Amino acid sequence: MSISKEIQAFLLNNSIDRFLRYVKIWTTSDEISKTFPSTNNQFELGKLLAEELKSLNLEDIVHDKFCFVYAFLPASKGFEKVQAIGLIAHLDTSPAVNGKDVKPVIHKNYDGGDIKFAQNSDLTLTTVDSPQLKEYIGLDIITSQGDTLLGADNKAGIAEIMTACGTWQKFPELKHGPIVICFTPDEEIGRGTTKINKKKLPEVCYTMDGSEMGQLEIECFDAWGVVIKFKGLNVHPGYAKGLMINAIHIASRFLSDLPEAESPEKTEEREGFYHLSNLKGNEEEASATLIIRDFELENNEKRMEYLKSLKSKYEALYPGLKIELAFKHQYENMFTYLKKKEKIVDLAKKAIKLAGIEVKIHSIRGGTDGAKLSSKGIPTPNIFAGGLLFHSRKEYIPTLALQKASEVLIHLADLWTKL
Ligand SMILES: [Zn+2]
């Protein structure tokens, strides 16, 4: 299927228009909040999208009390039996950087030089910050004014999915099977699937939450949380010889036995690590919080065995000391599930190529909602949304990426009808 100039122009203009509107709506999530969603402001965007989906002929539109938006696009006539696919993006933006009063700016015809920000004269966006900028010379680039993040993560994904819906409505010659749209709150704080209604999702989904143009993510970390408790014994330090078991001091010795070469700051690409994120306590009791990450479960299992061996070593060194280890599996490498579902990944690759973009397979050094859904039985690779430098005031997106990601969705839906 080839996409006419007219449709391409519609994809570009519609996705830019939507993106510029959506980023202005404040949807920062809050990791400290105990409520679902974590912040009420996310409802505003959810409500707007539910209304817009209605005007795009979608059915069974639900905006539930947890702020999930679900909608159903019936198949083109004659394609009702085609496998349904789900398209997912998240409403919230990262609490790491201010996301209120975002004022997007379009820098026309980027010339390869430094990009300056109207509200922050100290800030510049350069090809050192983001080498991909060199590939975008001649394109229009959208940034914030430098006082907030942009929110391309993930409002680009939302704009692209909405644009695809608008395109299917306006150009009925573009065929598709049944499509389920799902917009989720609180992805940035790791709760994007906590309250998801799995029954509303089809057997196959795609998140539109990847970064640069062409990226397709089918692999993420296998992730574990570790809490280590050290139980010692306090005695007056003047009379402590042979008696005191200083829990926090022993904890620091124990932790210095972790290999420095396996820390986040010393690893990249497919290398795994131990990461100490908290250590607190006193002579009586200390506790350390770590995460363990690797693409291979076996490697993480070896790390856990090593921690167990350290426990034995330190308990033997300090009679009376008690060490407790608690491991929690946080999420799995989604490749475990996706490798059995080649077709789902292959069609995404084909769709990206058909949009005229080079496919860049990427392993996520983190997790996604798609990883959680994949382990819950809904294989969900992650397609690019097109933004770069997420969670930063330098975050940006070329307008072409909005168009191309929308185009990928049109091709993807078409490819599913041809199986
Ligand atoms: Zn995201």
Boltz pocket constraint, residues with backbone or C-beta under 6 A from the ligand:
constraints:
  - pocket:
      binder: B
      contacts: [[A, 90], [A, 153], [A, 154], [A, 187], [A, 209]]
      max_distance: 6.0
